[in-house]
Amino acid sequence: MEQPPPLLLMQGISKSFSGVPALQDAHLRIRPAEVHALIGQNGAGKSTLIKILTGAYRRDQGKVIFRGQEVEFTSPQMAQAGGISTIYQEVNLVGFRSVTENIFLGRELKRGLFLDWRRMNAEARQVLERFNVHVDVTSPLMSHSVAVQQMVAIARAVSFRSELVIMDEPTSSLDDREVETLFGVIRQLKADGVAVVFVSHRLDELYAVCDRITIMRDGQTVAEENMATLSKLQLVAMMLGKDTSELRQEGETAFVRTGDPKGKTLLDAQRLHTGTVLQGADVSVRAGEIVGLAGLLGSGRTETARAIFGADPLLGGELHMGDRPVQFRSPRDAIRAGIGFCSEDRKIEGIIPDLSVRENLTLALLPALSQRGIIDPRRQAEIVDRFITKLGIKTAGPDQKIRELSGGNQQKVLLGRWLCMNPTLLILDEPTRGIDVGAKGEIQALLSELAREGLGVLMISSELEELAEGADRVVVMRDGRSIRELPREDLTQDAIMDAMAHGAAGHSGLPIGGQA
């Protein structure tokens, strides 16, 4: 059967940054009313291709044809007006404005000379109901969870009634129920004749909702296939540039923990209360141990990490570093005690986008690199070069702006920021969120290596497979409390899910805190 002409055709797209090619003769073809996966390792060129399409970047070569006409959008607003809406992985809205204001930002409804708040609030509630989100639309966006903010961003994009909707890692902050709701909306968009470009590193999601797939590697398009005829192994092999037999031989992950850490206790947190979410969190970490923190969104995982790090004030509970009681009044106190913390939100709480890789990597170390306010450039360069090499950071050089790096390489820079401080304990909140299979494996292997060298790691992850394979113990949280602890021998995805749904304190046979 003859295929209809493509809705979108990008041909021969090339783009370089500081002389380093990001795209080389890349192409993308999207049919009307299809859900199309765009996948590749971090640094493969996916985000650059999307930003060229939506006018955030100017292409060096190539052409873009949309609805049969050659176009050149010079801004995301122009692309939006032309029928293309984009949902970015990092929520790109205004936190102190209301939910309604964010949904209607730049296209406010008026009644005469005045804004029609009644109509906008009503329409905001209506569009959010499609996503089963029921919130006060007049409240500030920042007063809601990251998941709700992500749903608001998705609702905003869908409300434009575009012909093409681009979703860049839209599920990275959502729980399973919210993901299923989103998939229902995607299927409805397809039924209404809207095409969707779906970018995700979660392979199960691609097979659940996508019709076809474009695979990128090293700035080039290497394959365009039907999802139904492509196995997961073939997909990953194409993405990594390996054959399937080589991939089978390497195994699925280098993150499987087989050790039995018996190091001294680095951290012991008992009955932590913050007066809001935390109502009795308990967790401990030994030297050389990776401890996972599991739970549904809102269970208190991130709040536990922030309380330990001194970012949120503790109203109750006890905190010990080794055998010494401590009370951190700020993150500075925690850093001095040997704790590093990579937060979940790279964009807002991690990187400083307009500073260089060098400046971002050594940010926490600046006091040690300075004398009378003057930085020692030679020592700084030695440290930066060492960690660029050790962590395999793909960059044009230490002076490249960090915002030009892929998400996976930005995450490596943030890891380097804390590792150059020689911490004894590293807290990681969703360390592989929005990172491709290749970069994820590198980071996971690095964490295992660091643990073998004696570093203690407290890792929050929504990916149960990651916890089951990579943690020595997992503490499960619900409603701000530690409800169960699973030792290495009991760690499976099913066991973690069962504990999240039905667990209660003491069911593991070990006291919370895991002091065997």
Backbone torsions as a table, in degrees:
resi	resn	phi	psi	omega
1	MET	NA	134.8	-177.3
2	GLU	-67.8	131.7	-178.9
3	GLN	-82.0	142.5	175.9
4	PRO	-66.5	156.4	177.3
5	PRO	-60.4	149.0	-177.3
6	PRO	-65.4	147.3	173.1
7	LEU	-70.9	-40.0	-179.6
8	LEU	-132.5	135.3	175.5
9	LEU	-137.4	115.6	174.1
10	MET	-109.9	124.4	-174.1
11	GLN	-128.3	136.8	172.4
12	GLY	58.1	37.6	-175.0
13	ILE	-80.7	124.9	176.8
14	SER	-130.7	146.2	-179.4
15	LYS	-157.5	134.6	177.4
16	SER	-125.0	149.8	173.7
17	PHE	-122.5	122.8	179.7
18	SER	52.7	37.2	179.2
19	GLY	81.8	-3.4	-179.8
20	VAL	-99.3	121.0	-178.5
21	PRO	-66.0	129.6	173.3
22	ALA	-102.0	-31.9	175.8
23	LEU	-135.2	139.7	178.1
24	GLN	-136.9	104.6	176.3
25	ASP	55.1	41.4	-179.8
26	ALA	-80.0	154.7	176.8
27	HIS	-143.1	157.7	179.8
28	LEU	-150.8	132.0	-178.7
29	ARG	-129.2	120.0	-178.4
30	ILE	-118.3	127.4	178.5
31	ARG	-86.8	158.7	176.2
32	PRO	-61.7	141.7	173.1
33	ALA	53.9	41.6	173.4
34	GLU	-122.9	156.8	172.9
35	VAL	-104.2	114.6	-170.0
36	HIS	-117.0	122.8	178.9
37	ALA	-82.9	138.3	172.8
38	LEU	-122.0	118.5	-170.7
39	ILE	-139.1	155.3	178.3
40	GLY	169.1	164.5	177.5
41	GLN	-65.0	161.7	171.5
42	ASN	-59.5	130.6	-176.4
43	GLY	93.3	-1.5	-179.7
44	ALA	-73.4	-21.5	177.6
45	GLY	115.6	4.2	-177.7
46	LYS	-59.7	-52.8	-177.0
47	SER	-64.9	-37.8	178.1
48	THR	-63.4	-42.0	179.1
49	LEU	-62.0	-43.3	179.1
50	ILE	-64.8	-41.6	-178.6
51	LYS	-68.7	-30.2	174.1
52	ILE	-69.0	-43.2	178.4
53	LEU	-59.9	-42.4	-173.7
54	THR	-91.7	5.4	173.4
55	GLY	87.1	4.5	177.7
56	ALA	-73.5	-31.5	175.6
57	TYR	-121.9	152.5	171.3
58	ARG	-94.9	133.4	178.4
59	ARG	-79.2	151.2	176.2
60	ASP	-82.7	-38.1	-180.0
61	GLN	-145.3	165.3	175.1
62	GLY	102.6	177.7	179.5
63	LYS	-140.9	155.2	179.5
64	VAL	-122.9	124.4	179.0
65	ILE	-117.6	121.6	-179.0
66	PHE	-126.9	126.1	-176.8
67	ARG	55.2	37.5	176.5
68	GLY	82.2	-1.0	-178.3
69	GLN	-119.8	137.7	175.4
70	GLU	-71.1	131.2	-175.9
71	VAL	-129.0	158.3	171.4
72	GLU	-144.1	92.9	178.7
73	PHE	-75.3	132.9	-178.7
74	THR	-103.1	0.5	176.7
75	SER	-161.0	155.1	175.6
76	PRO	-58.6	-32.7	178.1
77	GLN	-64.2	-38.7	178.7
78	MET	-67.2	-40.6	177.4
79	ALA	-63.8	-39.9	179.4
80	GLN	-62.9	-44.0	177.4
81	ALA	-66.0	-26.0	-179.8
82	GLY	-86.0	-0.6	175.2
83	GLY	110.4	12.8	-179.6
84	ILE	-123.0	119.1	177.3
85	SER	-110.0	144.7	-177.4
86	THR	-128.1	134.1	173.6
87	ILE	-112.5	117.0	-176.8
88	TYR	-90.2	154.9	-179.8
89	GLN	-59.3	-46.1	177.4
90	GLU	-87.3	125.1	-176.4
91	VAL	-57.7	120.6	-172.9
92	ASN	-110.4	54.2	-177.5
93	LEU	-122.7	-174.9	-174.9
94	VAL	-106.8	107.4	-170.7
95	GLY	-61.3	-37.5	-174.9
96	PHE	-84.1	-6.1	174.1
97	ARG	-86.8	159.5	-177.5
98	SER	-71.1	166.3	176.0
99	VAL	-57.8	-46.4	178.9
100	THR	-59.8	-45.9	-178.5
101	GLU	-60.5	-37.5	179.0
102	ASN	-68.7	-39.8	-179.9
103	ILE	-65.4	-35.8	-176.2
104	PHE	-104.1	13.9	-177.0
105	LEU	-57.7	122.7	178.9
106	GLY	86.0	-5.2	179.4
107	ARG	-145.0	44.5	-176.9
108	GLU	-61.7	144.9	178.7
109	LEU	-89.8	139.0	-177.7
110	LYS	-123.3	154.3	171.2
111	ARG	-125.9	99.5	-172.1
112	GLY	71.6	-127.2	-179.4
113	LEU	-89.5	-6.3	-172.0
114	PHE	-113.2	154.7	176.4
115	LEU	-68.5	138.8	-179.5
116	ASP	-92.9	80.7	-175.5
117	TRP	-64.6	-37.8	-178.3
118	ARG	-60.5	-45.9	-178.7
119	ARG	-68.8	-42.4	-179.3
120	MET	-64.8	-42.3	178.4
121	ASN	-62.5	-41.1	-179.9
122	ALA	-64.8	-44.4	-179.1
123	GLU	-69.9	-33.4	176.6
124	ALA	-63.5	-44.4	177.2
125	ARG	-60.6	-40.6	-176.4
126	GLN	-65.0	-45.2	-178.1
127	VAL	-69.7	-33.5	178.6
128	LEU	-71.1	-28.6	178.3
129	GLU	-62.3	-28.1	176.2
130	ARG	-61.0	-26.3	-178.4
131	PHE	-103.7	12.1	179.6
132	ASN	57.1	35.6	177.6
133	VAL	-106.5	120.1	-178.2
134	HIS	-122.6	95.9	-178.8
135	VAL	-133.2	166.2	174.4
136	ASP	-74.3	107.3	-173.9
137	VAL	-71.0	-9.9	176.8
138	THR	-90.9	-4.6	-179.0
139	SER	-83.1	153.9	179.0
140	PRO	-61.5	141.3	-179.0
141	LEU	-60.0	-37.2	-175.7
142	MET	-69.8	-10.1	178.1
143	SER	-80.7	-3.7	-178.2
144	HIS	-109.0	163.6	-179.1
145	SER	-65.7	163.8	177.3
146	VAL	-59.3	-37.0	179.8
147	ALA	-62.6	-44.8	178.3
148	VAL	-64.5	-41.4	177.9
149	GLN	-59.6	-40.5	178.5
150	GLN	-63.8	-41.7	178.6
151	MET	-65.1	-35.6	176.9
152	VAL	-65.0	-42.0	178.3
153	ALA	-62.3	-41.2	178.2
154	ILE	-65.8	-44.1	179.5
155	ALA	-61.0	-40.7	178.0
156	ARG	-59.3	-47.7	-178.1
157	ALA	-64.0	-42.8	-178.9
158	VAL	-65.5	-33.0	-176.0
159	SER	-69.6	-11.0	178.9
160	PHE	-76.4	-10.2	-179.0
161	ARG	55.7	48.2	-179.2
162	SER	-80.4	164.6	176.1
163	GLU	-88.4	-21.0	178.0
164	LEU	-136.5	125.3	177.6
165	VAL	-116.4	124.3	179.0
166	ILE	-102.4	124.6	-179.4
167	MET	-117.6	108.2	-178.0
168	ASP	-97.6	104.6	-178.0
169	GLU	50.1	54.3	-174.7
170	PRO	-71.7	-17.4	-175.1
171	THR	-99.4	3.4	-171.4
172	SER	-62.7	-23.3	-179.7
173	SER	-111.9	8.9	-172.7
174	LEU	-104.4	148.9	173.4
175	ASP	-86.1	177.5	-173.6
176	ASP	-59.3	-40.8	-179.7
177	ARG	-64.2	-42.5	179.9
178	GLU	-68.0	-35.0	177.3
179	VAL	-63.1	-44.3	178.9
180	GLU	-63.0	-38.0	176.5
181	THR	-62.5	-44.0	178.6
182	LEU	-61.7	-43.1	179.0
183	PHE	-60.6	-37.2	176.9
184	GLY	-62.5	-40.1	177.7
185	VAL	-66.8	-40.0	178.7
186	ILE	-60.9	-43.9	179.3
187	ARG	-64.7	-35.0	177.6
188	GLN	-68.3	-39.9	176.6
189	LEU	-59.4	-44.6	178.5
190	LYS	-60.8	-43.2	178.7
191	ALA	-63.6	-28.9	179.5
192	ASP	-85.5	2.3	177.3
193	GLY	92.4	10.0	-179.3
194	VAL	-93.5	135.3	175.3
195	ALA	-90.3	147.1	-178.8
196	VAL	-129.0	128.6	169.0
197	VAL	-98.7	120.3	-172.1
198	PHE	-115.1	114.1	178.7
199	VAL	-104.6	122.0	179.5
200	SER	-156.9	148.2	173.8
201	HIS	-96.5	-2.4	179.5
202	ARG	-91.6	104.7	-170.6
203	LEU	-62.5	-36.1	-179.8
204	ASP	-59.7	-35.2	179.5
205	GLU	-66.8	-38.2	179.9
206	LEU	-61.9	-44.8	-178.8
207	TYR	-71.4	-24.0	-178.5
208	ALA	-76.0	-29.5	-167.7
209	VAL	-131.3	-13.6	-171.5
210	CYS	-99.4	148.2	177.7
211	ASP	-92.1	-48.0	-179.3
212	ARG	-133.2	170.4	-175.3
213	ILE	-143.2	140.4	169.4
214	THR	-114.0	128.8	-177.3
215	ILE	-111.1	130.5	179.6
216	MET	-115.4	149.8	175.9
217	ARG	-152.3	129.0	177.4
218	ASP	52.8	42.7	174.8
219	GLY	80.3	6.7	-179.1
220	GLN	-125.8	153.8	172.9
221	THR	-84.4	120.6	-174.8
222	VAL	-107.0	-16.6	-179.5
223	ALA	-162.4	148.7	170.7
224	GLU	-136.3	114.3	-170.4
225	GLU	-136.0	164.0	169.0
226	ASN	-82.9	136.0	-178.9
227	MET	-60.5	-36.8	-174.1
228	ALA	-65.6	-22.3	-176.2
229	THR	-105.3	6.2	-175.3
230	LEU	-118.2	121.3	177.8
231	SER	-77.7	161.8	178.7
232	LYS	-61.7	-39.5	-179.5
233	LEU	-63.8	-43.1	177.2
234	GLN	-62.7	-41.3	-179.8
235	LEU	-60.0	-50.5	-178.3
236	VAL	-65.0	-38.1	179.3
237	ALA	-62.1	-44.5	177.8
238	MET	-63.0	-40.2	-177.3
239	MET	-66.3	-38.6	-177.2
240	LEU	-90.0	-10.3	-178.5
241	GLY	75.1	34.0	179.7
242	LYS	-125.8	162.0	174.3
243	ASP	-89.0	162.3	-173.0
244	THR	-64.4	-34.5	-180.0
245	SER	-66.5	-38.6	177.8
246	GLU	-64.6	-39.4	-179.0
247	LEU	-67.2	-41.1	177.8
248	ARG	-61.8	-39.6	-177.4
249	GLN	-66.1	-38.5	179.8
250	GLU	-70.1	-26.7	-176.3
251	GLY	88.2	167.8	-174.1
252	GLU	-75.8	-29.6	-175.7
253	THR	-157.5	150.3	175.3
254	ALA	-101.2	17.0	-170.7
255	PHE	-101.4	6.1	-177.2
256	VAL	-71.4	124.3	-177.7
257	ARG	-89.9	125.3	-179.7
258	THR	-123.0	-2.6	-177.5
259	GLY	-78.3	175.6	177.0
260	ASP	-134.0	78.3	-173.3
261	PRO	-62.9	131.0	178.6
262	LYS	-126.2	25.2	-178.5
263	GLY	-68.7	172.7	-179.6
264	LYS	-69.5	155.9	178.7
265	THR	-71.7	121.6	178.4
266	LEU	-88.4	-41.6	-176.3
267	LEU	-134.5	136.1	173.2
268	ASP	-138.5	108.0	-180.0
269	ALA	-111.3	127.1	-176.2
270	GLN	-130.1	131.5	172.4
271	ARG	53.7	45.2	-177.9
272	LEU	-70.2	130.6	177.2
273	HIS	-128.3	137.8	174.5
274	THR	-117.9	-3.2	179.6
275	GLY	86.9	-8.3	177.8
276	THR	-120.3	-94.6	-176.2
277	VAL	-77.0	-47.9	-174.1
278	LEU	-73.8	127.0	-178.3
279	GLN	-129.5	21.7	179.8
280	GLY	136.4	65.7	-178.7
281	ALA	-95.5	133.1	179.9
282	ASP	-127.9	130.3	175.3
283	VAL	-160.4	146.6	175.2
284	SER	-135.6	155.5	179.1
285	VAL	-138.2	132.0	176.4
286	ARG	-100.4	162.4	175.3
287	ALA	-60.8	135.1	179.1
288	GLY	77.4	15.3	-174.5
289	GLU	-119.5	140.8	171.2
290	ILE	-106.6	114.2	179.0
291	VAL	-106.7	125.1	178.3
292	GLY	-89.8	148.6	176.0
293	LEU	-122.3	113.4	-174.7
294	ALA	-116.0	160.7	178.6
295	GLY	154.2	159.8	177.7
296	LEU	-70.7	164.6	175.1
297	LEU	-57.7	134.0	-178.1
298	GLY	89.7	1.4	-177.6
299	SER	-78.4	-17.3	179.0
300	GLY	110.0	10.8	-178.3
301	ARG	-62.0	-56.6	-178.4
302	THR	-64.2	-37.6	179.4
303	GLU	-62.9	-35.4	176.1
304	THR	-63.3	-45.9	179.6
305	ALA	-62.0	-43.8	-179.2
306	ARG	-65.8	-37.4	178.7
307	ALA	-66.1	-42.2	178.2
308	ILE	-62.8	-38.1	-175.3
309	PHE	-82.1	-3.7	179.1
310	GLY	82.7	9.6	179.9
311	ALA	-78.6	-28.8	175.3
312	ASP	-119.6	137.7	-177.5
313	PRO	-71.1	138.7	176.9
314	LEU	-89.1	133.2	176.0
315	LEU	-102.3	-11.2	179.2
316	GLY	-166.9	161.6	179.7
317	GLY	106.7	175.1	-178.0
318	GLU	-127.7	142.7	-179.6
319	LEU	-131.5	124.2	178.6
320	HIS	-122.8	137.0	168.6
321	MET	-109.7	110.6	-170.2
322	GLY	67.2	-130.3	178.6
323	ASP	-102.3	16.2	-175.5
324	ARG	-110.9	125.3	175.5
325	PRO	-68.8	139.6	-179.0
326	VAL	-131.6	158.6	175.0
327	GLN	-142.1	104.7	-177.6
328	PHE	-88.4	119.1	178.9
329	ARG	-89.4	-12.3	179.7
330	SER	-161.1	163.8	175.0
331	PRO	-56.9	-28.8	178.9
332	ARG	-59.1	-40.4	178.7
333	ASP	-63.6	-41.6	-179.6
334	ALA	-66.0	-40.3	179.3
335	ILE	-62.9	-42.9	178.6
336	ARG	-63.6	-27.3	179.3
337	ALA	-83.5	-3.1	176.0
338	GLY	100.4	23.0	-179.9
339	ILE	-108.7	135.7	171.9
340	GLY	-116.6	153.5	-174.7
341	PHE	-143.7	113.3	171.7
342	CYS	-96.8	112.1	-175.9
343	SER	-78.2	167.3	-177.1
344	GLU	-66.6	-38.3	-172.6
345	ASP	-95.0	94.1	-179.0
346	ARG	-57.8	-42.6	-171.9
347	LYS	-69.8	-45.8	-173.9
348	ILE	-85.4	-42.3	-171.7
349	GLU	-113.2	4.4	-176.1
350	GLY	-117.2	-82.2	-174.4
351	ILE	-77.3	156.6	166.8
352	ILE	-109.6	99.7	-162.7
353	PRO	-57.8	-34.1	-176.0
354	ASP	-91.0	2.0	173.0
355	LEU	-94.2	162.2	-175.7
356	SER	-78.2	169.9	173.2
357	VAL	-57.2	-44.5	-179.9
358	ARG	-59.3	-47.1	-177.3
359	GLU	-68.4	-38.9	178.8
360	ASN	-68.2	-41.2	-175.3
361	LEU	-67.4	-35.6	-175.1
362	THR	-100.8	13.3	-173.9
363	LEU	-56.8	-48.1	-177.7
364	ALA	-74.1	-18.3	-175.7
365	LEU	-92.7	-4.3	-173.1
366	LEU	-53.3	-41.9	178.7
367	PRO	-57.8	-36.7	-179.8
368	ALA	-76.4	-22.1	-179.3
369	LEU	-91.4	-4.8	-173.8
370	SER	-109.8	148.7	172.1
371	GLN	-135.8	117.8	-175.3
372	ARG	55.8	38.0	175.4
373	GLY	81.8	2.6	-179.0
374	ILE	-110.6	125.8	-178.1
375	ILE	-78.9	139.0	174.8
376	ASP	-81.6	102.5	-173.9
377	PRO	-65.4	-30.6	-178.9
378	ARG	-69.8	-45.5	177.3
379	ARG	-62.4	-41.7	179.1
380	GLN	-60.8	-45.0	-179.2
381	ALA	-63.5	-39.9	179.5
382	GLU	-61.8	-43.8	-178.9
383	ILE	-66.9	-45.0	-178.8
384	VAL	-63.0	-46.4	-179.5
385	ASP	-62.1	-39.1	-179.1
386	ARG	-62.7	-43.8	-176.3
387	PHE	-80.1	-27.9	172.3
388	ILE	-60.8	-42.1	179.3
389	THR	-72.3	-47.1	-175.9
390	LYS	-62.6	-40.0	-176.3
391	LEU	-92.8	-4.3	179.7
392	GLY	64.4	42.1	-178.9
393	ILE	-75.5	122.2	179.4
394	LYS	-87.3	109.3	-177.1
395	THR	-149.6	154.0	176.3
396	ALA	-70.1	-17.5	-179.8
397	GLY	160.0	166.6	-176.2
398	PRO	-63.4	-19.2	-179.3
399	ASP	-92.6	1.6	175.9
400	GLN	-69.5	139.3	178.2
401	LYS	-63.3	136.7	-175.2
402	ILE	-66.5	-27.2	-179.9
403	ARG	-65.2	-17.2	179.3
404	GLU	-84.7	-7.5	179.7
405	LEU	-85.6	158.4	174.3
406	SER	-69.1	164.2	-180.0
407	GLY	-58.5	-40.4	-179.9
408	GLY	-65.0	-39.5	178.8
409	ASN	-73.9	-32.5	172.3
410	GLN	-60.8	-41.7	179.6
411	GLN	-63.8	-37.3	178.0
412	LYS	-65.3	-37.7	177.1
413	VAL	-62.1	-42.6	179.5
414	LEU	-65.2	-38.1	174.4
415	LEU	-61.5	-44.0	179.0
416	GLY	-61.2	-34.9	179.0
417	ARG	-55.9	-40.9	-178.0
418	TRP	-87.0	-33.8	-178.2
419	LEU	-67.3	-30.9	179.2
420	CYS	-71.4	-9.8	175.5
421	MET	-87.2	-2.3	-177.1
422	ASN	53.2	56.7	-178.3
423	PRO	-73.2	160.3	171.5
424	THR	-95.5	-23.5	-179.3
425	LEU	-136.2	131.3	179.4
426	LEU	-120.8	123.3	177.5
427	ILE	-101.3	125.2	-176.9
428	LEU	-123.2	118.6	178.9
429	ASP	-101.8	107.3	-178.5
430	GLU	53.4	61.1	-174.2
431	PRO	-66.8	-21.1	-178.8
432	THR	-113.0	17.3	178.6
433	ARG	-62.4	127.6	176.8
434	GLY	69.0	25.2	-177.3
435	ILE	-117.7	140.4	-175.0
436	ASP	-71.9	171.9	-175.3
437	VAL	-58.2	-43.5	-177.7
438	GLY	-65.4	-51.8	-179.6
439	ALA	-65.2	-35.5	178.5
440	LYS	-61.3	-45.8	178.7
441	GLY	-61.0	-38.7	178.8
442	GLU	-63.8	-44.9	-179.0
443	ILE	-67.3	-40.8	179.2
444	GLN	-64.2	-42.1	178.2
445	ALA	-63.9	-37.9	178.3
446	LEU	-63.3	-42.3	179.6
447	LEU	-62.3	-42.3	177.4
448	SER	-61.4	-42.0	179.6
449	GLU	-64.2	-42.5	179.4
450	LEU	-63.6	-39.9	178.1
451	ALA	-63.9	-40.4	178.2
452	ARG	-62.7	-27.9	178.9
453	GLU	-83.4	-2.0	174.5
454	GLY	110.4	-2.3	178.6
455	LEU	-73.3	138.1	171.6
456	GLY	-90.4	138.2	-177.3
457	VAL	-128.7	127.1	170.6
458	LEU	-109.2	114.2	-170.5
459	MET	-119.7	122.0	173.5
460	ILE	-94.6	131.6	178.4
461	SER	-151.1	140.1	174.2
462	SER	-87.5	-10.6	-179.9
463	GLU	-90.7	106.2	-174.7
464	LEU	-65.3	-32.3	177.8
465	GLU	-61.9	-39.7	179.0
466	GLU	-62.1	-41.8	179.0
467	LEU	-69.9	-43.5	-177.1
468	ALA	-63.5	-36.2	-177.2
469	GLU	-86.2	-32.9	-167.5
470	GLY	-107.5	-10.4	-175.4
471	ALA	-99.0	152.2	172.6
472	ASP	-84.9	-33.0	173.2
473	ARG	-144.5	156.6	174.7
474	VAL	-130.7	126.7	173.5
475	VAL	-99.7	125.1	-178.0
476	VAL	-99.7	134.1	-177.9
477	MET	-117.3	149.9	172.7
478	ARG	-153.9	135.2	177.4
479	ASP	53.5	38.9	176.1
480	GLY	79.2	8.7	-178.7
481	ARG	-124.4	150.6	169.8
482	SER	-82.8	115.3	-172.8
483	ILE	-105.2	-18.8	-179.0
484	ARG	-163.6	150.9	175.8
485	GLU	-126.3	131.8	-178.9
486	LEU	-111.5	120.1	177.2
487	PRO	-76.3	168.0	-175.7
488	ARG	-49.9	-45.0	-174.2
489	GLU	-68.5	-17.8	-179.2
490	ASP	-103.8	5.2	-171.7
491	LEU	-80.9	110.4	169.0
492	THR	-140.3	162.2	177.1
493	GLN	-60.4	-41.3	-179.4
494	ASP	-63.4	-39.9	-179.4
495	ALA	-65.7	-39.0	179.1
496	ILE	-67.0	-43.6	179.0
497	MET	-62.2	-41.9	179.2
498	ASP	-62.9	-40.9	178.9
499	ALA	-66.3	-38.2	178.8
500	MET	-64.2	-33.9	-176.9
501	ALA	-87.9	-38.6	-170.0
502	HIS	-128.2	-5.3	-170.8
503	GLY	-65.7	156.9	174.0
504	ALA	-143.0	154.8	-176.7
505	ALA	-54.6	134.3	175.8
506	GLY	92.2	-7.7	-177.7
507	HIS	-67.8	-21.7	-176.3
508	SER	-75.7	-15.4	-174.5
509	GLY	88.4	-5.5	175.3
510	LEU	-119.1	146.8	175.5
511	PRO	-67.1	147.5	174.7
512	ILE	-58.0	132.2	-173.6
513	GLY	111.4	-22.3	167.9
514	GLY	67.2	26.9	179.3
515	GLN	-78.1	96.5	-177.3
516	ALA	-80.2	NA	NA
